[in-house]
């Protein structure tokens, strides 16, 4: 089985998502097929990014240690784009077998169907937090629209906004696609005032959408890694 390319791992609180505020083991993988304008983890996407190649079993062992040491109940697989790791389904199966809640942060361009089918074959269905890249990312044309068909109510759609144009596009998408999953609007740190986003939610009557602030950027220096 192909090894996975791990850029870093750390224990912190989930800075966003349904389990925001709960401890989680973060596994960040190298490589991404996108280049978002406001990416804050570009270092992990470079070809020469520092990394370790580890088997799914070794990463599962790491998680078992984190359970014993810190009592974690969550693991967050992130990047980069974690779906580029071919052995991700096997890793998910190992992590689920430990009783962990497994969340995958995916960028909306990688097709989720093959991954989910492989997971299904292994008897697991990790939770997806899927981005949809709005205009200011310059990556909207790369979105895989088929992915929306595979989002379930316990998944999350994350719309990262940096401008009024992004907000308008987010509202349009929500109206047209009516996703069944939880929808979050999240500001690009320092690029848009969250208060403006609250006003926008009111203006557009988006009562089922949640504003989400990245806790880790409020608690620690926004540039700090590994938190
Ligand atoms: S998808 Fe995520 S990791 Fe990739 S460039 Fe965009 S923000 Fe960065």
Boltz pocket constraint, residues with backbone or C-beta under 6 A from the ligand:
constraints:
  - pocket:
      binder: B
      contacts: [[A, 32], [A, 33], [A, 34], [A, 35], [A, 36], [A, 38], [A, 39], [A, 40], [A, 41], [A, 42], [A, 45], [A, 79], [A, 80], [A, 81], [A, 107]]
      max_distance: 6.0
